Amino acid sequence: MNRPLTNTEFFAYEGEVWYRLPGGTIDKLREADSEILNELIEHIATFYPKAYEALCSEYKGCALNRSYFRYRIASRFIRCNFAQLGYSQQIDPHEII
């Protein structure tokens, strides 16, 4: 099953990476979350290619353990870019002001 990342919120809390799905389910990101990691890695590689290259270089020592390698890249990207848990309300893009 492919889960689109659309409307999925990623955040770091107490040094760990978490995500909230559109339905409100919150879970800790784990190495075993291959579907989410695959989509996230694809998104990072497509839209942030320099960051992806830097992260691949940073974690090249664990590249043989593919699932751990991908987890480390995704986890680091989220911690560096989405470290603060947002408390502001979400804005509906279809809302007319």
Legacy VTK file of the C-alpha trace (Angstrom):
# vtk DataFile Version 3.0
C-alpha trace
ASCII
DATASET POLYDATA
POINTS 97 float
0.000 0.000 0.000
1.417 3.362 -0.980
0.692 6.151 1.486
0.927 9.586 -0.048
2.913 11.991 2.081
0.318 14.655 1.367
-1.040 15.970 4.660
1.369 13.835 6.669
3.097 15.863 9.359
6.616 14.920 10.458
8.171 16.257 13.629
10.884 15.577 16.163
9.981 15.167 19.805
12.535 14.488 22.525
15.122 13.433 19.949
12.875 10.971 18.132
11.062 11.360 14.822
7.283 11.058 14.727
4.603 11.442 12.096
0.906 12.240 12.090
-1.241 10.772 9.310
-4.194 12.713 7.861
-6.629 10.707 10.010
-4.854 11.891 13.161
-2.893 8.721 13.943
0.496 9.551 15.462
3.364 7.066 15.448
7.109 6.987 15.917
9.101 6.591 12.693
10.906 3.263 12.693
13.372 1.529 10.440
10.615 -0.987 9.628
8.333 1.749 8.180
9.583 0.958 4.689
6.598 2.403 2.794
6.809 5.781 4.488
10.608 5.806 4.289
10.572 4.930 0.582
8.184 7.772 -0.198
10.045 10.206 1.999
13.426 9.291 0.494
11.993 9.674 -3.018
10.597 13.086 -2.065
13.908 14.225 -0.572
15.905 12.995 -3.580
13.522 14.715 -6.019
12.959 18.053 -4.303
16.131 18.397 -2.206
18.823 16.671 -4.304
21.767 18.459 -2.643
20.520 17.522 0.814
19.979 13.941 -0.361
23.521 13.722 -1.730
24.969 15.175 1.467
22.987 12.749 3.615
24.016 9.776 1.456
27.621 10.837 1.882
27.188 11.349 5.633
25.733 7.867 6.150
27.686 5.948 3.498
29.229 3.831 6.255
25.915 2.097 6.868
24.801 1.912 3.209
25.085 -1.896 3.145
22.277 -2.090 5.691
19.767 -0.534 3.283
16.818 -0.149 5.671
18.973 1.450 8.375
20.676 3.701 5.801
17.307 4.971 4.528
16.009 5.421 8.076
19.057 7.481 9.044
18.699 9.737 5.984
14.983 10.346 6.552
15.371 10.788 10.298
18.173 13.314 9.936
16.305 15.259 7.251
13.222 15.519 9.457
15.162 16.439 12.593
17.035 19.161 10.719
14.038 20.587 8.881
10.999 19.843 11.038
12.456 19.809 14.531
9.766 21.896 16.194
6.328 20.477 16.828
3.904 23.066 15.493
1.094 24.177 17.727
-0.557 26.510 15.249
-3.768 25.455 13.575
-3.543 23.963 10.113
-4.821 26.215 7.351
-7.187 24.716 4.823
-5.909 25.673 1.346
-9.505 25.640 0.079
-10.727 28.100 2.690
-11.766 31.442 1.239
-10.700 34.422 3.288
LINES 1 98
97 0 1 2 3 4 5 6 7 8 9 10 11 12 13 14 15 16 17 18 19 20 21 22 23 24 25 26 27 28 29 30 31 32 33 34 35 36 37 38 39 40 41 42 43 44 45 46 47 48 49 50 51 52 53 54 55 56 57 58 59 60 61 62 63 64 65 66 67 68 69 70 71 72 73 74 75 76 77 78 79 80 81 82 83 84 85 86 87 88 89 90 91 92 93 94 95 96
